[in-house]
């Protein structure tokens, strides 16, 4: 074991895979999570449970680690900022604060001359009535919400009346693009202009939850290069340390749009565990812990399928997988509908 102990906030499947990657690098991990049943406790060296605003539990956690990272972005900025005064938090808390707010995130991306879908801030229901040219669109809460939560597809202003929307929250309305496909770029930034970038990953969603990812993406060379350039530009402007995901839309005219940025390892990058010499998780640990940057090499083309809800049961009962198949069980205690329970990666 190295002398470094990495603190991970969040104990879901991403925290689990960060802990597995750290163990490979002989780095100890302590996971802090507000869920006593968090699956990452099966993979880390130590697990601490507490609310993200419980100062005493947070201090107990911070005193046992050398630096801190996180597996999801909806952690209170105040918590990360207080931790950062005691131990380095990477990616830095200011990145998280920006990305947590969808309006601020889109403004930031547009200022880099990077295209996003058209969007507008919404404070009250009547704001949408005056914005017919933004429909059909998706109304999203400006903070929180993922996997389709806090998001309302709206085709016309009449539909608003049938939706039970709490307008005491802030919203952003994004105009829908005529979507051809979705891709993502996983990039790890180590320091100024030092990166490892995975090739574009093509994603398929069902019910606004990622269902399948594959490489190579079926895209032209211009989009292949532009998506990587935009991801580099975003990571550099944020002075980001660690693994970052940029999600893109491609419309029917082959225009590229940034949909959103995830300041962390990402579900669409799970195939990197088996398809590359260094996974997105290992690269994240290497970057935040200041370890050696290793040039990426692709081992194989691949596709990853998320196992949602009861789909996990089939694979838990399979006696044997094919040689090119890799099954990951997140060891979540309870099977729930629309819950990511595991994934299978197939090398092709």
N, C-alpha and C positions, 0 to 999 in steps of 0.2 A: 504494500500500500504506500502511496505517496503521502506526504505530510498534509496535503490539501484536503480540506473538507468543504464540499460545495453544498450550500443550502438551496433547496428548490421549494418555491412556494407554489402550491397546487399539487394535488395528488391523483390526478386522473391518468389516462393512458399516456399522455405526453410526458408527464412527470415520471411515470414508470419507465418509459423508454430512455429518458435522459439518465435515470439512475442506472439502467442496464449498460448504457454507453460509458458512463463514468466508471463503473466497476471494471470494465474492460481496460480502462486507462489507469487502473489502480487508484482511483480517486474515491474517497468516502462521500456518501451523500446523506443529508438529513432533510427529510421532507416535512414541510409545515402545511397543514390543510384544515379547512373548517368542516370537513366530512370525516367522521370517525371511521367510516367504512371505506375510505379512499383506497383504491387498488394499489397505489404506488408503495404502500407499506409492505407489500410482498417483495419489493425489489430493492429498497433502499437499506442503508445501514441502521438508520434510526428514524422513527416517525413521531411527530408531535402534532397533536390536534388542538385547535383553538380557533376562535373567530379572528378574522383579519384585522379587527380593530381592538383586539385584546392586548393591550400594551405589555402586560406582564408575561404572557405566553410568547409574544413576539420577541421580547428581550431575552427570554430563556433560550429561544431558537437562535437568535443572532449571536449570543455568547458562545455557542458551540460550533460556529462555522467561520470560514475564512472569507467567503464572499457569497453572494446570493444571486440567483437567477429565478425565472418564473416560467410556468408552463401555459399561462393564459393571461389575457390583457385586462380582465375585469377585476383587478385587485385595486383597492382604494389607493389613489396617488399618494395620499397623506401617509399611508402605511409604508409604501416603498421609499418615500422621501425621508421618513424618520429612520428607516433601516440604513439608508445610504449615508447618513451622518455617522454611523458606527462602522459599517462594513460596505465595501463596494457592491452596488447593485448593477448588474449588467443583463440586458440592455438598460441604459440609465433611465431613471423614473420619468424624466421629461419626455422621452420617446413615448412611453406608455400613456402619459397624460394627453399627448397630441392624438395618438391613434384611438384612444378611448372615445373620442368625440368625432362622430362621422363628418360633421360640417367642417370642423377644423382640419381634419385629415384631407378632405377633398380640396379645401382652399390651399393647403400646403402643396398638394400634388400639382394643382393647376399653376401655381406660382413657378413651378419647375418647367413650365411649358409642356407638361405631360397631359394627354387627353384623358378626361373622365367622362362618364355620362353626364348629361345636363342635370342640375340639381338646384333645389331652392329650399330655404328654411321655412318651416311651417309652425306657427304658434297656435292657430285656432282653425276650426273646421272651415270657416268662411274663406280662409286663405286658399284652400284647395278649389273652392267653387270658382275662383277668379283665374284658375291656372289650367284651363282645359288643354292647352298645348303641351302640358307636362304629362298628360294621360294618353295611353295607359302608362302607369308608373308603379313604383313600389314606395309605400310610406314606411319609413323606418324610424325607430327611436334613435335620437342622436347618440345616446350612450346605452351600454349593455345590449343584450340580444345577440344570439348566434344560432346557427342551424335552423334559421327560419323563425326563431322566437323574436317577438317585438317587431315583426314585419308584416305588412298588409298589402298584397297586390290589389291595385285599384284600376279598373278599366274606364270608369266614368264617374263623375261627381255624384250621380244618383246612387251608385253602389255604397257611398259613404254612409248613407242613412241606415243600411243594414249591418254595418260593422260597429261593434261596441269598442270604440277607441277612446282612451282616456287622454283628453287634450290638456290635462295639467302637466303632461310630459312634453319635452321638446321633440320635434320630429324633423326629418329631412325627407323631401319627396324627390325621388330619382326617376327620370324618364327612362322607360324601357327601351333598350336597343333591339333591333331586329336581329336576334342572336343566332349566330352560326355555330359557335362553340366557345367553351371556356378553357383557359389554360392557367397554369400558375408557374411562377419561377421561385425556386428555393435558392437563396444566396446566403453564404456565410461570409461576413466581413470580419477580418482579423485586426486590421488597423488601416491607416490611410492608404487607399488604393491597393489593398491586399485582400483578395477575395478568392473564394471557391464558389463557382456557380454551376448548378445542375442544369441540364438541358430542360427546355420547356416540357411541362407535364400536361397532358390533356385530361380534363375532368368532366365527369357526367354526374349531374345531380338528380335526385328524386325527392319531391316534397321539401325542397330547399336544403336537403342534407346530401353531403357528398356520398355518392354510391360507388363510383369507380374512377381510378386514375390510371393512365398508361403512358409509357414512353416507347417509341418516339411519338410525339404529338403530330397529328396530320395537319401541318401548317406549312406555309411557304417560307422561303429563306428570309424575306424581309421581316416577317413577323417574328421568326426565330431570333433574328439579331436585335430587332427593336425591343422586344420584351426583355431581353437580357440587359440591353443598354439602359432601359428605364429602371430596372431593378437596381442596377449599379448606382445610377444617379440618385435614387431615393435613399439607398443605404448610405451613400457617401454624404449626402446632405444632412442626414440624421446623425452622422458620426456614430453609426451603429456598431456595436460589438456583439457578435453572436449570429445565430441563424434567423433569417427573416423570410417571410413568404409574401410575394405580391401576386394577387389574383387579377386576372384579366378577362375581359369580354372581347370576342371578335365578332363583328357584325357581318351581314351578308355581302357587304362590299369589301371585306377584308380590312376594315379599319380596326385598329387596336385601341382599347380603352382600359385604364386601370379601374377595377371595381373596388378593391380595398386592399389594405396592407395589414398583415398579421405580424406583430413584433415578437415572434417566437417560432419554434418548430411547428410544423403544420401537418395536418392529416394527409394532404395530397403528397407529402414527401415520405410517407411510410415505405414506399417501394425502394427508396434509396438504401434501406438496410440491406437488401439482398442484391440490388442491381448495380451498386457501386462499391469501390474499395473502402470508402469512408462514408458513413451515413450522415444525414442531416443532424442527427442527435450527437454523434461523436464530434462532428465539426463544431457544433454549438459549444460542447464542453471544452474542446480544444481552444476555441476562440476566447471564451470568458475566463478560462483558467490560464491563458497565456502559454499554451503548449504549441508544439511544432505544427506548422501548416503543411499538410501533405497534399500534393497535386491529385486532383480527382481523376479516376479512371472508371469508365463504365464497364461493368462485367457482362451485362446482358440487357436486352430489352425486357420490359416487364409490364404487368398490369396488377393493380391492387384493387381488391373488392372489399368494401366495408361490410361487416356482418352486423346488421341492425336487428335489435330485439331478438326474437326467437331463432333467427337464422344461425345463431351461434351453436344451437343444440346439435345440428347435423354434424358439424365439425368436431364437437366435443366427443361425439360417439363414433367417429371414424377410426377404424383400427390402424389405417396406414394412409399416408399421403403419397402422391406421385413424387418422383425425384426432383421435379422442378417447382414443387409447391411448398410454401412456407406458411404455417398457421400460427397466428398470434392471438392468444386468449388474454383479454385484459383483466381477467379474474374479478370482474365486478360481481358483487354478491347477488344483486337482484336484476333479473331480466325485465326490462321495460320496453314498451313499444317506442320506436324512434330513438332508442338509446344505442350508441355505438358500443358493441360488446366485444368486438375483436375484428381482425381482418385476415385475409389470405392474400399472399403475393404469389404470382405465377411468373416464372421467368420464361420468356418466349423468344 
